[in-house]
Amino acid sequence: MNLSSVLILTKEEKLEKLKEQIQQTPCCSVELAQEEKIIVVIESENLDDELKAYKQLEQLDGVISINMVFSYQDLDEEREKILKANFEANTFDENLKKDNLEYYGNVFRKY
């Protein structure tokens, strides 16, 4: 689950129409609107959906500026995918010898 909040600046005369447009944008909800400022929460299942919602908000008529204020990504599933892909048993080479490895982390000894 990804959770973000954005601050949108608009003109007061466009505030109500913009709030309606935001409510129709997937993953978005208006949490607070005051004067020329709107705070929107983006709640999505993944980063792609979050970015898509943000870009849709940017394109709405009446948006003067939009700024990400807070962003949280739950990356547990992504981490699991990476770990499974990188550490599968068939990718480990048991014939690899330590003498065949070169380490470039210590410049003093190498040069």
N, CA, C and O atoms as a GROMACS GRO file, in nm:
protein
  444
    1MET      N    1   0.084  -0.118   0.000
    1MET     CA    2   0.000   0.000   0.000
    1MET      C    3   0.088   0.124   0.000
    1MET      O    4   0.179   0.136   0.082
    2ASN      N    5   0.062   0.214  -0.091
    2ASN     CA    6   0.132   0.342  -0.097
    2ASN      C    7   0.037   0.452  -0.053
    2ASN      O    8  -0.081   0.451  -0.085
    3LEU      N    9   0.092   0.546   0.021
    3LEU     CA   10   0.012   0.656   0.074
    3LEU      C   11   0.092   0.784   0.057
    3LEU      O   12   0.206   0.793   0.102
    4SER      N   13   0.030   0.884  -0.006
    4SER     CA   14   0.098   1.012  -0.029
    4SER      C   15  -0.001   1.125  -0.007
    4SER      O   16  -0.122   1.108  -0.019
    5SER      N   17   0.054   1.240   0.027
    5SER     CA   18  -0.029   1.360   0.033
    5SER      C   19   0.036   1.467  -0.053
    5SER      O   20   0.158   1.480  -0.058
    6VAL      N   21  -0.050   1.543  -0.120
    6VAL     CA   22  -0.002   1.651  -0.206
    6VAL      C   23  -0.076   1.779  -0.172
    6VAL      O   24  -0.191   1.777  -0.128
    7LEU      N   25  -0.008   1.889  -0.193
    7LEU     CA   26  -0.067   2.022  -0.175
    7LEU      C   27  -0.085   2.083  -0.313
    7LEU      O   28   0.011   2.097  -0.389
    8ILE      N   29  -0.208   2.120  -0.342
    8ILE     CA   30  -0.239   2.181  -0.471
    8ILE      C   31  -0.278   2.326  -0.448
    8ILE      O   32  -0.359   2.356  -0.360
    9LEU      N   33  -0.221   2.415  -0.526
    9LEU     CA   34  -0.258   2.556  -0.522
    9LEU      C   35  -0.343   2.587  -0.645
    9LEU      O   36  -0.312   2.543  -0.756
   10THR      N   37  -0.450   2.663  -0.623
   10THR     CA   38  -0.542   2.700  -0.730
   10THR      C   39  -0.595   2.840  -0.702
   10THR      O   40  -0.560   2.901  -0.602
   11LYS      N   41  -0.680   2.890  -0.790
   11LYS     CA   42  -0.748   3.017  -0.765
   11LYS      C   43  -0.879   2.986  -0.693
   11LYS      O   44  -0.941   2.883  -0.718
   12GLU      N   45  -0.920   3.076  -0.603
   12GLU     CA   46  -1.040   3.051  -0.523
   12GLU      C   47  -1.163   3.025  -0.609
   12GLU      O   48  -1.247   2.943  -0.572
   13GLU      N   49  -1.175   3.093  -0.722
   13GLU     CA   50  -1.293   3.075  -0.807
   13GLU      C   51  -1.296   2.937  -0.874
   13GLU      O   52  -1.400   2.896  -0.925
   14LYS      N   53  -1.184   2.867  -0.877
   14LYS     CA   54  -1.178   2.734  -0.939
   14LYS      C   55  -1.177   2.622  -0.835
   14LYS      O   56  -1.172   2.504  -0.871
   15LEU      N   57  -1.181   2.657  -0.709
   15LEU     CA   58  -1.165   2.560  -0.600
   15LEU      C   59  -1.270   2.449  -0.604
   15LEU      O   60  -1.235   2.331  -0.602
   16GLU      N   61  -1.398   2.485  -0.611
   16GLU     CA   62  -1.505   2.384  -0.605
   16GLU      C   63  -1.502   2.289  -0.724
   16GLU      O   64  -1.517   2.168  -0.708
   17LYS      N   65  -1.482   2.344  -0.843
   17LYS     CA   66  -1.476   2.259  -0.962
   17LYS      C   67  -1.356   2.165  -0.956
   17LYS      O   68  -1.365   2.048  -0.994
   18LEU      N   69  -1.244   2.217  -0.909
   18LEU     CA   70  -1.123   2.136  -0.898
   18LEU      C   71  -1.141   2.024  -0.796
   18LEU      O   72  -1.094   1.912  -0.818
   19LYS      N   73  -1.207   2.052  -0.686
   19LYS     CA   74  -1.234   1.948  -0.585
   19LYS      C   75  -1.315   1.834  -0.645
   19LYS      O   76  -1.288   1.718  -0.617
   20GLU      N   77  -1.414   1.867  -0.726
   20GLU     CA   78  -1.495   1.764  -0.792
   20GLU      C   79  -1.410   1.679  -0.886
   20GLU      O   80  -1.424   1.557  -0.890
   21GLN      N   81  -1.322   1.744  -0.961
   21GLN     CA   82  -1.235   1.671  -1.054
   21GLN      C   83  -1.140   1.579  -0.978
   21GLN      O   84  -1.114   1.467  -1.021
   22ILE      N   85  -1.090   1.626  -0.865
   22ILE     CA   86  -0.997   1.545  -0.785
   22ILE      C   87  -1.068   1.422  -0.732
   22ILE      O   88  -1.012   1.312  -0.733
   23GLN      N   89  -1.192   1.439  -0.685
   23GLN     CA   90  -1.267   1.325  -0.630
   23GLN      C   91  -1.292   1.219  -0.737
   23GLN      O   92  -1.307   1.102  -0.704
   24GLN      N   93  -1.297   1.259  -0.864
   24GLN     CA   94  -1.318   1.165  -0.973
   24GLN      C   95  -1.189   1.099  -1.020
   24GLN      O   96  -1.192   1.004  -1.099
   25THR      N   97  -1.076   1.148  -0.973
   25THR     CA   98  -0.947   1.092  -1.011
   25THR      C   99  -0.922   0.965  -0.929
   25THR      O  100  -0.931   0.969  -0.807
   26PRO      N  101  -0.890   0.853  -0.994
   26PRO     CA  102  -0.866   0.728  -0.921
   26PRO      C  103  -0.758   0.742  -0.814
   26PRO      O  104  -0.656   0.808  -0.836
   27CYS      N  105  -0.780   0.681  -0.701
   27CYS     CA  106  -0.687   0.675  -0.588
   27CYS      C  107  -0.677   0.806  -0.509
   27CYS      O  108  -0.600   0.813  -0.414
   28CYS      N  109  -0.754   0.909  -0.545
   28CYS     CA  110  -0.739   1.041  -0.482
   28CYS      C  111  -0.862   1.080  -0.401
   28CYS      O  112  -0.976   1.047  -0.437
   29SER      N  113  -0.838   1.149  -0.291
   29SER     CA  114  -0.947   1.205  -0.211
   29SER      C  115  -0.904   1.341  -0.157
   29SER      O  116  -0.789   1.362  -0.120
   30VAL      N  117  -1.000   1.433  -0.154
   30VAL     CA  118  -0.975   1.566  -0.098
   30VAL      C  119  -0.992   1.557   0.052
   30VAL      O  120  -1.099   1.518   0.100
   31GLU      N  121  -0.890   1.592   0.126
   31GLU     CA  122  -0.896   1.586   0.272
   31GLU      C  123  -0.921   1.722   0.334
   31GLU      O  124  -0.981   1.732   0.441
   32LEU      N  125  -0.874   1.828   0.268
   32LEU     CA  126  -0.892   1.962   0.322
   32LEU      C  127  -0.882   2.062   0.207
   32LEU      O  128  -0.795   2.051   0.121
   33ALA      N  129  -0.972   2.159   0.207
   33ALA     CA  130  -0.968   2.267   0.108
   33ALA      C  131  -0.994   2.397   0.181
   33ALA      O  132  -1.095   2.412   0.250
   34GLN      N  133  -0.903   2.491   0.164
   34GLN     CA  134  -0.916   2.618   0.233
   34GLN      C  135  -0.852   2.726   0.148
   34GLN      O  136  -0.737   2.714   0.105
   35GLU      N  137  -0.927   2.832   0.123
   35GLU     CA  138  -0.882   2.944   0.040
   35GLU      C  139  -0.833   2.892  -0.094
   35GLU      O  140  -0.914   2.843  -0.173
   36GLU      N  141  -0.706   2.900  -0.123
   36GLU     CA  142  -0.653   2.857  -0.253
   36GLU      C  143  -0.573   2.727  -0.244
   36GLU      O  144  -0.498   2.693  -0.336
   37LYS      N  145  -0.588   2.656  -0.133
   37LYS     CA  146  -0.508   2.535  -0.111
   37LYS      C  147  -0.598   2.413  -0.094
   37LYS      O  148  -0.704   2.419  -0.032
   38ILE      N  149  -0.554   2.302  -0.152
   38ILE     CA  150  -0.624   2.175  -0.139
   38ILE      C  151  -0.522   2.069  -0.100
   38ILE      O  152  -0.417   2.057  -0.162
   39ILE      N  153  -0.555   1.993   0.003
   39ILE     CA  154  -0.471   1.880   0.042
   39ILE      C  155  -0.540   1.753  -0.007
   39ILE      O  156  -0.656   1.727   0.025
   40VAL      N  157  -0.466   1.676  -0.085
   40VAL     CA  158  -0.518   1.554  -0.146
   40VAL      C  159  -0.437   1.435  -0.095
   40VAL      O  160  -0.314   1.443  -0.084
   41VAL      N  161  -0.506   1.325  -0.066
   41VAL     CA  162  -0.438   1.201  -0.029
   41VAL      C  163  -0.449   1.105  -0.147
   41VAL      O  164  -0.557   1.083  -0.202
   42ILE      N  165  -0.335   1.049  -0.185
   42ILE     CA  166  -0.330   0.947  -0.290
   42ILE      C  167  -0.303   0.814  -0.220
   42ILE      O  168  -0.201   0.797  -0.154
   43GLU      N  169  -0.395   0.720  -0.236
   43GLU     CA  170  -0.382   0.588  -0.175
   43GLU      C  171  -0.386   0.485  -0.287
   43GLU      O  172  -0.489   0.470  -0.354
   44SER      N  173  -0.275   0.413  -0.307
   44SER     CA  174  -0.267   0.320  -0.420
   44SER      C  175  -0.201   0.190  -0.378
   44SER      O  176  -0.140   0.179  -0.271
   45GLU      N  177  -0.215   0.091  -0.465
   45GLU     CA  178  -0.157  -0.041  -0.438
   45GLU      C  179  -0.010  -0.049  -0.473
   45GLU      O  180   0.063  -0.132  -0.418
   46ASN      N  181   0.036   0.036  -0.566
   46ASN     CA  182   0.176   0.029  -0.608
   46ASN      C  183   0.224   0.167  -0.652
   46ASN      O  184   0.145   0.261  -0.665
   47LEU      N  185   0.353   0.178  -0.675
   47LEU     CA  186   0.414   0.305  -0.712
   47LEU      C  187   0.366   0.355  -0.847
   47LEU      O  188   0.348   0.476  -0.866
   48ASP      N  189   0.345   0.265  -0.941
   48ASP     CA  190   0.298   0.306  -1.074
   48ASP      C  191   0.163   0.376  -1.067
   48ASP      O  192   0.143   0.479  -1.131
   49ASP      N  193   0.070   0.320  -0.989
   49ASP     CA  194  -0.062   0.382  -0.974
   49ASP      C  195  -0.052   0.517  -0.903
   49ASP      O  196  -0.124   0.611  -0.936
   50GLU      N  197   0.038   0.526  -0.806
   50GLU     CA  198   0.059   0.652  -0.734
   50GLU      C  199   0.109   0.761  -0.829
   50GLU      O  200   0.059   0.873  -0.828
   51LEU      N  201   0.209   0.728  -0.910
   51LEU     CA  202   0.263   0.824  -1.005
   51LEU      C  203   0.162   0.863  -1.112
   51LEU      O  204   0.155   0.978  -1.154
   52LYS      N  205   0.083   0.766  -1.155
   52LYS     CA  206  -0.021   0.793  -1.254
   52LYS      C  207  -0.123   0.892  -1.197
   52LYS      O  208  -0.163   0.986  -1.266
   53ALA      N  209  -0.165   0.872  -1.073
   53ALA     CA  210  -0.260   0.963  -1.009
   53ALA      C  211  -0.200   1.102  -0.995
   53ALA      O  212  -0.267   1.202  -1.021
   54TYR      N  213  -0.074   1.110  -0.955
   54TYR     CA  214  -0.006   1.238  -0.940
   54TYR      C  215  -0.002   1.314  -1.073
   54TYR      O  216  -0.029   1.434  -1.078
   55LYS      N  217   0.031   1.242  -1.179
   55LYS     CA  218   0.038   1.305  -1.311
   55LYS      C  219  -0.100   1.350  -1.359
   55LYS      O  220  -0.111   1.453  -1.426
   56GLN      N  221  -0.203   1.275  -1.324
   56GLN     CA  222  -0.339   1.316  -1.360
   56GLN      C  223  -0.378   1.442  -1.284
   56GLN      O  224  -0.443   1.531  -1.340
   57LEU      N  225  -0.339   1.451  -1.158
   57LEU     CA  226  -0.368   1.572  -1.080
   57LEU      C  227  -0.297   1.693  -1.140
   57LEU      O  228  -0.354   1.802  -1.145
   58GLU      N  229  -0.175   1.675  -1.185
   58GLU     CA  230  -0.099   1.784  -1.248
   58GLU      C  231  -0.172   1.844  -1.368
   58GLU      O  232  -0.163   1.964  -1.393
   59GLN      N  233  -0.243   1.759  -1.440
   59GLN     CA  234  -0.307   1.800  -1.566
   59GLN      C  235  -0.445   1.862  -1.547
   59GLN      O  236  -0.502   1.913  -1.644
   60LEU      N  237  -0.500   1.858  -1.426
   60LEU     CA  238  -0.635   1.910  -1.405
   60LEU      C  239  -0.641   2.061  -1.427
   60LEU      O  240  -0.548   2.134  -1.394
   61ASP      N  241  -0.752   2.105  -1.484
   61ASP     CA  242  -0.772   2.247  -1.510
   61ASP      C  243  -0.786   2.322  -1.378
   61ASP      O  244  -0.866   2.285  -1.293
   62GLY      N  245  -0.708   2.425  -1.362
   62GLY     CA  246  -0.714   2.505  -1.240
   62GLY      C  247  -0.598   2.483  -1.145
   62GLY      O  248  -0.582   2.557  -1.048
   63VAL      N  249  -0.516   2.382  -1.172
   63VAL     CA  250  -0.400   2.355  -1.087
   63VAL      C  251  -0.289   2.455  -1.122
   63VAL      O  252  -0.239   2.456  -1.234
   64ILE      N  253  -0.252   2.536  -1.025
   64ILE     CA  254  -0.140   2.629  -1.044
   64ILE      C  255  -0.010   2.558  -1.015
   64ILE      O  256   0.086   2.565  -1.092
   65SER      N  257  -0.007   2.488  -0.901
   65SER     CA  258   0.112   2.409  -0.866
   65SER      C  259   0.068   2.291  -0.781
   65SER      O  260  -0.036   2.294  -0.715
   66ILE      N  261   0.150   2.187  -0.784
   66ILE     CA  262   0.125   2.068  -0.704
   66ILE      C  263   0.257   2.023  -0.644
   66ILE      O  264   0.359   2.017  -0.714
   67ASN      N  265   0.256   1.993  -0.515
   67ASN     CA  266   0.379   1.952  -0.446
   67ASN      C  267   0.353   1.831  -0.358
   67ASN      O  268   0.256   1.828  -0.281
   68MET      N  269   0.439   1.732  -0.370
   68MET     CA  270   0.432   1.615  -0.284
   68MET      C  271   0.480   1.656  -0.145
   68MET      O  272   0.589   1.711  -0.130
   69VAL      N  273   0.397   1.630  -0.044
   69VAL     CA  274   0.431   1.668   0.092
   69VAL      C  275   0.479   1.547   0.170
   69VAL      O  276   0.571   1.557   0.252
   70PHE      N  277   0.418   1.432   0.146
   70PHE     CA  278   0.450   1.310   0.219
   70PHE      C  279   0.432   1.192   0.126
   70PHE      O  280   0.342   1.192   0.042
   71SER      N  281   0.518   1.093   0.139
   71SER     CA  282   0.503   0.972   0.059
   71SER      C  283   0.553   0.851   0.138
   71SER      O  284   0.662   0.854   0.194
   72TYR      N  285   0.472   0.746   0.140
   72TYR     CA  286   0.509   0.621   0.205
   72TYR      C  287   0.484   0.508   0.107
   72TYR      O  288   0.376   0.498   0.049
   73GLN      N  289   0.582   0.423   0.087
   73GLN     CA  290   0.567   0.305   0.003
   73GLN      C  291   0.591   0.180   0.086
   73GLN      O  292   0.691   0.169   0.157
   74ASP      N  293   0.499   0.087   0.075
   74ASP     CA  294   0.516  -0.043   0.138
   74ASP      C  295   0.588  -0.131   0.037
   74ASP      O  296   0.527  -0.179  -0.059
   75LEU      N  297   0.716  -0.152   0.059
   75LEU     CA  298   0.799  -0.220  -0.040
   75LEU      C  299   0.828  -0.367  -0.007
   75LEU      O  300   0.916  -0.428  -0.068
   76ASP      N  301   0.755  -0.423   0.088
   76ASP     CA  302   0.780  -0.562   0.127
   76ASP      C  303   0.766  -0.659   0.010
   76ASP      O  304   0.851  -0.746  -0.008
   77GLU      N  305   0.661  -0.645  -0.069
   77GLU     CA  306   0.641  -0.735  -0.183
   77GLU      C  307   0.751  -0.719  -0.287
   77GLU      O  308   0.801  -0.817  -0.342
   78GLU      N  309   0.789  -0.595  -0.314
   78GLU     CA  310   0.896  -0.570  -0.411
   78GLU      C  311   1.028  -0.629  -0.364
   78GLU      O  312   1.103  -0.685  -0.443
   79ARG      N  313   1.056  -0.616  -0.235
   79ARG     CA  314   1.179  -0.672  -0.178
   79ARG      C  315   1.181  -0.824  -0.192
   79ARG      O  316   1.284  -0.883  -0.225
   80GLU      N  317   1.067  -0.887  -0.167
   80GLU     CA  318   1.058  -1.032  -0.179
   80GLU      C  319   1.084  -1.077  -0.323
   80GLU      O  320   1.155  -1.175  -0.345
   81LYS      N  321   1.029  -1.005  -0.419
   81LYS     CA  322   1.051  -1.040  -0.560
   81LYS      C  323   1.199  -1.031  -0.595
   81LYS      O  324   1.253  -1.119  -0.662
   82ILE      N  325   1.264  -0.925  -0.550
   82ILE     CA  326   1.406  -0.906  -0.579
   82ILE      C  327   1.490  -1.016  -0.514
   82ILE      O  328   1.580  -1.072  -0.576
   83LEU      N  329   1.460  -1.046  -0.388
   83LEU     CA  330   1.536  -1.150  -0.318
   83LEU      C  331   1.520  -1.285  -0.386
   83LEU      O  332   1.617  -1.358  -0.403
   84LYS      N  333   1.398  -1.318  -0.425
   84LYS     CA  334   1.375  -1.445  -0.493
   84LYS      C  335   1.448  -1.450  -0.627
   84LYS      O  336   1.503  -1.554  -0.664
   85ALA      N  337   1.447  -1.340  -0.698
   85ALA     CA  338   1.513  -1.337  -0.830
   85ALA      C  339   1.664  -1.344  -0.817
   85ALA      O  340   1.730  -1.407  -0.900
   86ASN      N  341   1.721  -1.283  -0.715
   86ASN     CA  342   1.866  -1.277  -0.700
   86ASN      C  343   1.928  -1.397  -0.630
   86ASN      O  344   2.046  -1.426  -0.650
   87PHE      N  345   1.852  -1.467  -0.550
   87PHE     CA  346   1.911  -1.573  -0.469
   87PHE      C  347   1.848  -1.709  -0.495
   87PHE      O  348   1.833  -1.790  -0.403
   88GLU      N  349   1.812  -1.736  -0.618
   88GLU     CA  350   1.761  -1.868  -0.651
   88GLU      C  351   1.876  -1.967  -0.646
   88GLU      O  352   1.990  -1.932  -0.678
   89ALA      N  353   1.848  -2.089  -0.608
   89ALA     CA  354   1.951  -2.191  -0.592
   89ALA      C  355   2.026  -2.219  -0.722
   89ALA      O  356   2.145  -2.247  -0.720
   90ASN      N  357   1.957  -2.211  -0.835
   90ASN     CA  358   2.023  -2.244  -0.961
   90ASN      C  359   2.115  -2.133  -1.012
   90ASN      O  360   2.187  -2.154  -1.110
   91THR      N  361   2.115  -2.017  -0.949
   91THR     CA  362   2.203  -1.909  -0.994
   91THR      C  363   2.336  -1.911  -0.920
   91THR      O  364   2.428  -1.837  -0.957
   92PHE      N  365   2.349  -1.992  -0.819
   92PHE     CA  366   2.472  -1.998  -0.741
   92PHE      C  367   2.572  -2.091  -0.809
   92PHE      O  368   2.539  -2.206  -0.838
   93ASP      N  369   2.691  -2.042  -0.833
   93ASP     CA  370   2.795  -2.120  -0.900
   93ASP      C  371   2.888  -2.179  -0.795
   93ASP      O  372   2.969  -2.107  -0.736
   94GLU      N  373   2.878  -2.308  -0.771
   94GLU     CA  374   2.960  -2.372  -0.669
   94GLU      C  375   3.105  -2.388  -0.714
   94GLU      O  376   3.193  -2.411  -0.630
   95ASN      N  377   3.132  -2.375  -0.841
   95ASN     CA  378   3.268  -2.388  -0.892
   95ASN      C  379   3.347  -2.258  -0.882
   95ASN      O  380   3.466  -2.255  -0.913
   96LEU      N  381   3.284  -2.153  -0.841
   96LEU     CA  382   3.349  -2.023  -0.830
   96LEU      C  383   3.449  -2.027  -0.714
   96LEU      O  384   3.413  -2.060  -0.601
   97LYS      N  385   3.574  -1.994  -0.743
   97LYS     CA  386   3.680  -1.997  -0.642
   97LYS      C  387   3.714  -1.855  -0.599
   97LYS      O  388   3.706  -1.761  -0.679
   98LYS      N  389   3.751  -1.841  -0.474
   98LYS     CA  390   3.784  -1.708  -0.423
   98LYS      C  391   3.906  -1.649  -0.493
   98LYS      O  392   3.918  -1.527  -0.503
   99ASP      N  393   3.995  -1.732  -0.543
   99ASP     CA  394   4.115  -1.683  -0.611
   99ASP      C  395   4.082  -1.619  -0.746
   99ASP      O  396   4.162  -1.543  -0.800
  100ASN      N  397   3.966  -1.650  -0.801
  100ASN     CA  398   3.925  -1.594  -0.930
  100ASN      C  399   3.853  -1.460  -0.917
  100ASN      O  400   3.819  -1.397  -1.017
  101LEU      N  401   3.831  -1.417  -0.796
  101LEU     CA  402   3.760  -1.291  -0.773
  101LEU      C  403   3.858  -1.177  -0.758
  101LEU      O  404   3.962  -1.191  -0.694
  102GLU      N  405   3.825  -1.064  -0.818
  102GLU     CA  406   3.906  -0.943  -0.800
  102GLU      C  407   3.824  -0.842  -0.724
  102GLU      O  408   3.708  -0.817  -0.755
  103TYR      N  409   3.885  -0.784  -0.624
  103TYR     CA  410   3.820  -0.683  -0.542
  103TYR      C  411   3.881  -0.548  -0.573
  103TYR      O  412   4.003  -0.532  -0.566
  104TYR      N  413   3.798  -0.451  -0.608
  104TYR     CA  414   3.846  -0.319  -0.644
  104TYR      C  415   3.818  -0.215  -0.536
  104TYR      O  416   3.832  -0.096  -0.560
  105GLY      N  417   3.779  -0.259  -0.418
  105GLY     CA  418   3.743  -0.166  -0.312
  105GLY      C  419   3.862  -0.102  -0.243
  105GLY      O  420   3.846   0.001  -0.177
  106ASN      N  421   3.983  -0.160  -0.256
  106ASN     CA  422   4.100  -0.106  -0.190
  106ASN      C  423   4.200  -0.061  -0.296
  106ASN      O  424   4.273  -0.143  -0.351
  107VAL      N  425   4.202   0.066  -0.325
  107VAL     CA  426   4.290   0.121  -0.429
  107VAL      C  427   4.436   0.114  -0.387
  107VAL      O  428   4.524   0.099  -0.472
  108PHE      N  429   4.464   0.126  -0.259
  108PHE     CA  430   4.601   0.127  -0.209
  108PHE      C  431   4.676   0.000  -0.249
  108PHE      O  432   4.789   0.008  -0.297
  109ARG      N  433   4.615  -0.114  -0.230
  109ARG     CA  434   4.684  -0.240  -0.261
  109ARG      C  435   4.689  -0.267  -0.411
  109ARG      O  436   4.784  -0.329  -0.460
  110LYS      N  437   4.592  -0.223  -0.483
  110LYS     CA  438   4.582  -0.255  -0.626
  110LYS      C  439   4.681  -0.173  -0.709
  110LYS      O  440   4.737  -0.225  -0.806
  111TYR      N  441   4.704  -0.046  -0.673
  111TYR     CA  442   4.787   0.041  -0.757
  111TYR      C  443   4.903   0.094  -0.683
  111TYR      O  444   4.983   0.169  -0.739
   0.00000   0.00000   0.00000
